[in-house]
């Protein structure tokens, strides 16, 4: 059964290396695997991903040796389930502002007794072809990475309660939305945004937990393509 390379690296005290896709391309996923990346993140919050396209992308990721994770547009059970049933092994939930939302995110990602994920025999569950249902569910529960995005000013009012929720593996930022939440649209590098991120990171570390900076390094596929293209044009 599938294992999560990000979680493996975290347990080994190492950082996983991944690439974020904002568009659907099985060819790019294949090339990322050939390049040696550990994981690929599908930005289903802002990108044009469908269940059909994600099904194929996860299939290619499996073959390329990549762990597929998805940034979802909301934390509704049905939204998260649709990704997990494709074979996605990590979920990044946006705008986690309270303990209730953190709990909703964590529970939607895992089967009973650790959550309330519904079972479906799609490709994510090997089309139901496994020797033991309990073994499959227990293993899968240990391999799903749950990432909570803390990207709103309200987070600081509830940070201690959020960090007490079981089942969140990593806490991520979101500088653009933090800036908007602080009344600084389009200024993700503003000192107030940096201060907010530092305060959140300090609270996460004080609770003995990890931020995304601790867990992985994430490149953007568009940056990789544009940087390579611009370098080529400069040199030729």
Secondary structure, DSSP 8 states (H G I E B T S, - for coil): ----HHHHHHHTT--EEEEEESS--HHHHHHHHHHT-SEEEEETTTS---HHHHHHHHHHHHHHT-EEEEE-S---HHHHHHHHTTT--EEEES---SHHHHHHHHHHTS-TTT-------SGGGGGG--S-HHHHHHHHHHH-EEEEE--STTHHHHHHHHHT-TT--EEE--HHHHHHHTT-TT-TT-HHHHHHHHHHHHHHHHTT-EEHHHHEEEEEHHHHHHHHHHHHHHH-
